Structures are given as C-alpha cells and as structure tokens.
Amino acid sequence: MPYTRDDVAKLIDHTLLKPEATHSQVRELVEEANELGVCSVCVSPSLLPLPFDLGNVKLAVVCGFPSGAHHSDVKAAEAARAVAQGADEVDMVVNLAWAVGNEFEKVEADIRAVREAMPRAVLKAIIESAALSDEQIVAVCEAAKAAGADFVKTSTGFHPSGGASVHAVALMKATVGETMQVKASGGIRDGKFAAELLDAGATRLGLSASAKVLDTL
C-alpha cells in the first residue's frame, strides 16, 4: 500500500549507535529528528542523561548491545539506569547463544529480567532474526511475548548475518499477532524496502538514513 512521508516518519526510530558518537552528534540527531517528525531517537546508554532538550521526540536506548552476551542482571541494571536517566524505550538484545541453542526458557528469563527492571517503559527485544532459523524466530518471539516485551525487533544492524528481511518481519508478526508490535531494523536504506517491511507487518522502523528513506518513498 502507498505510504505518505508523514505517516512513515511517525514510525521511525532515528538511530545513531556508532561507538564513537558524541553528544554533539546526538544533538544534531535530535535536531534532525524533530525536523523530520519521527517518533524517537535511539542512542547508546553511555550518552545519558542527554544535556539538552529532546523537543517532540521520544528517547530510545539500547541495552546489552550489540552482542546480547551479557548477564541478565547486568542488562536489567543497564535498562533501569537508562530509564532513570530519561529513556522512554529500551531496545535489548537477547542472548543469541541461547536462541541458536534452542534454550528458549533462558531467552524468556533474560527478557523478563529486563521487563521487571523497567515495568513502565517500552521494551523491544532484538532477536537478530537473520542468524536464526524460522523455527527459532517463532520460538524467540513466543518467549518475548511470554516475558512481557512490547516489541520484537529484527536486528541490531551489527551482526554479520544481516539485518531486516520481509520474510522475517512477516513471520514475527504472524507469531506475535496483535498483542505485540514488530520493529524492523538493519539495512533499511530506501523507501521501497521500508514500505515492503511495513506491508509485512512492521510498525516501527530503525533507521540511520531516515531522510534518504523518506525522500525515496
């Protein structure tokens, strides 16, 4: 279906997760985010608290990023601190070793630990879908649903297996249904692909090239 620029902008997490990102660059990110009319900016937790006003956008922060190979209590503490420092949403990376090892009870417990540490903020579980089989994608989404996450998210954008795909988004949406949302992230560089992901069931897009994507709808 066709999408207007404004409609898609409202679904974007405008993202800057380079490890060398500075407060000056984040300020520019926030200014651009407000100009574009996006939903939020997404940054690293070490940059919090931000020393400037966010304007009309929300603040999303990553947790256990980018590997997910952190102790659950460490992720929980990181998430709680981010919320205390102003984060509205937390994008946590699940433990990928447990996911590929089919240890889905552990995956659920990992997500639940973060959920319980920040009960009121929005929680997105990054499942790194390109590294998983279809069966594992379904199982991890079910674990995230059981643990109380608000979103399942395709990718960090840092894993060598790749980023978002239409197939993964459709499978994730079919699994979580209407009780959760799906965020597509990783490798989204033009409007055509963004529209395909939205058609497949994504309700949020993680983009670092937000202006380019909006310009090519």
Legacy VTK file of the C-alpha trace (Angstrom):
# vtk DataFile Version 3.0
C-alpha trace
ASCII
DATASET POLYDATA
POINTS 217 float
0.000 0.000 0.000
1.163 3.598 -0.517
2.578 5.483 2.448
2.907 9.222 2.902
6.127 10.769 4.138
4.454 11.939 7.343
2.912 8.528 8.031
6.269 6.750 7.768
8.161 9.435 9.681
5.968 8.811 12.721
7.131 5.161 12.727
10.886 5.865 12.689
13.437 5.471 15.464
16.148 7.816 14.137
19.282 5.967 15.148
22.906 6.730 15.966
24.727 3.786 17.534
28.292 4.242 16.349
30.542 3.647 19.357
32.379 6.915 18.703
29.177 9.012 18.679
29.466 12.213 20.728
26.943 14.457 22.467
27.425 16.966 19.670
26.433 14.360 17.089
23.454 13.276 19.181
22.323 16.913 19.395
22.398 17.036 15.584
20.470 13.738 15.504
17.776 15.178 17.770
17.526 18.363 15.718
17.132 16.338 12.520
14.617 14.030 14.215
12.423 16.989 15.116
12.705 18.402 11.594
11.692 15.039 10.096
8.862 14.455 12.564
9.996 10.981 13.618
8.892 9.001 16.657
12.167 8.809 18.554
15.925 8.909 18.548
17.858 5.774 19.526
21.296 6.116 21.124
23.773 4.318 23.362
23.205 4.340 27.146
26.577 5.866 27.997
25.389 9.133 26.425
22.657 9.560 29.045
21.500 11.793 30.545
21.324 13.970 27.460
22.384 17.553 28.268
19.758 19.133 26.009
16.025 19.059 25.320
14.551 16.362 23.062
11.807 18.529 21.663
8.917 16.439 20.341
10.678 13.086 20.026
10.981 10.185 22.449
14.262 8.712 23.657
15.105 5.069 22.959
18.269 3.454 24.325
19.896 0.109 23.552
20.693 -2.487 26.198
23.093 -5.442 26.099
24.203 -4.047 22.755
25.279 -5.296 20.295
26.044 -8.930 21.247
23.414 -9.697 23.864
26.047 -11.835 25.598
25.708 -10.085 28.947
24.434 -11.426 32.233
20.717 -10.828 32.604
21.167 -8.861 35.817
23.629 -6.577 34.037
21.112 -5.958 31.243
18.421 -5.296 33.827
20.589 -2.780 35.662
21.552 -1.070 32.399
17.904 -0.791 31.366
16.778 0.541 34.749
19.527 3.158 34.746
18.631 4.251 31.211
15.009 4.771 32.203
16.049 6.670 35.326
18.143 8.914 33.070
15.308 9.717 30.704
14.788 6.800 28.329
11.204 6.172 27.213
12.029 2.932 25.407
14.712 0.244 25.713
15.872 -1.966 22.844
17.527 -5.016 24.448
19.500 -7.694 22.625
18.511 -11.230 23.584
21.164 -13.828 24.358
21.784 -15.154 20.860
23.710 -18.204 22.066
20.625 -19.345 23.939
18.436 -18.656 20.904
20.551 -20.658 18.467
20.965 -23.347 21.111
17.174 -23.667 21.414
17.268 -22.727 25.108
14.136 -20.653 24.888
13.258 -20.757 28.588
16.548 -18.958 29.211
15.721 -16.435 26.487
12.381 -15.757 28.153
14.004 -15.323 31.569
16.576 -12.936 30.076
13.860 -10.717 28.617
11.736 -10.930 31.752
14.644 -9.712 33.885
14.760 -6.504 31.858
10.978 -6.188 31.795
10.799 -6.382 35.588
13.590 -3.821 35.958
11.654 -1.200 33.948
7.954 -2.063 34.155
6.604 1.166 32.681
8.955 1.838 29.752
8.500 0.310 26.307
10.624 -2.823 25.854
11.802 -4.073 22.466
13.520 -7.469 22.258
16.125 -7.604 19.483
16.210 -11.206 18.241
18.831 -10.990 15.438
16.462 -12.767 13.035
18.992 -13.226 10.226
21.033 -15.523 12.475
18.046 -17.741 13.342
16.017 -20.412 11.597
12.312 -19.832 11.063
11.547 -22.180 13.936
13.910 -20.274 16.205
12.415 -16.926 15.184
8.978 -18.193 16.171
10.220 -19.602 19.476
12.115 -16.439 20.446
9.101 -14.284 19.580
6.938 -16.512 21.750
9.477 -16.153 24.571
9.419 -12.362 24.213
5.630 -12.388 24.273
5.553 -14.544 27.402
8.125 -12.292 29.098
6.023 -9.170 28.541
8.002 -7.330 25.861
6.124 -4.736 23.816
8.009 -5.279 20.549
10.139 -7.854 18.836
12.852 -6.278 16.690
14.672 -7.917 13.808
18.275 -6.868 14.208
20.990 -4.773 15.772
22.428 -3.852 12.384
25.830 -5.027 13.645
25.606 -8.813 13.144
27.401 -10.244 10.069
24.384 -12.407 9.202
22.479 -9.327 8.085
19.579 -7.107 9.017
15.852 -6.969 8.427
14.032 -9.012 5.814
10.429 -9.045 4.638
10.213 -12.761 5.387
11.394 -12.369 8.980
9.056 -9.451 9.665
6.062 -11.353 8.287
6.941 -14.413 10.373
7.455 -12.330 13.505
4.133 -10.538 13.026
2.300 -13.819 12.402
3.755 -15.142 15.663
3.023 -12.208 17.971
-0.272 -11.183 16.386
-1.971 -8.062 17.640
-0.632 -8.327 21.199
2.839 -7.033 20.276
4.472 -4.842 17.664
7.336 -5.537 15.273
10.286 -3.238 14.671
12.323 -3.727 11.504
15.918 -2.565 11.745
19.194 -3.159 9.937
19.974 -2.453 6.282
16.918 -0.305 5.503
18.246 2.301 3.112
15.387 3.258 0.771
11.684 3.893 0.812
10.763 0.892 -1.310
12.238 -1.568 1.180
10.758 0.346 4.112
7.288 0.121 2.537
7.715 -3.612 1.952
8.595 -4.114 5.612
5.573 -2.089 6.715
3.353 -4.141 4.417
4.771 -7.288 6.035
3.696 -6.122 9.482
6.356 -3.797 10.864
5.007 -0.912 12.941
8.339 0.737 13.708
11.490 1.215 11.633
15.014 1.621 12.992
16.859 3.868 10.548
20.142 5.729 10.445
19.384 7.069 6.940
15.932 8.382 7.813
15.933 11.378 5.465
17.003 9.266 2.488
14.355 6.658 3.183
11.644 9.313 3.460
12.851 11.018 0.288
12.576 7.758 -1.698
9.091 6.632 -0.674
LINES 1 218
217 0 1 2 3 4 5 6 7 8 9 10 11 12 13 14 15 16 17 18 19 20 21 22 23 24 25 26 27 28 29 30 31 32 33 34 35 36 37 38 39 40 41 42 43 44 45 46 47 48 49 50 51 52 53 54 55 56 57 58 59 60 61 62 63 64 65 66 67 68 69 70 71 72 73 74 75 76 77 78 79 80 81 82 83 84 85 86 87 88 89 90 91 92 93 94 95 96 97 98 99 100 101 102 103 104 105 106 107 108 109 110 111 112 113 114 115 116 117 118 119 120 121 122 123 124 125 126 127 128 129 130 131 132 133 134 135 136 137 138 139 140 141 142 143 144 145 146 147 148 149 150 151 152 153 154 155 156 157 158 159 160 161 162 163 164 165 166 167 168 169 170 171 172 173 174 175 176 177 178 179 180 181 182 183 184 185 186 187 188 189 190 191 192 193 194 195 196 197 198 199 200 201 202 203 204 205 206 207 208 209 210 211 212 213 214 215 216
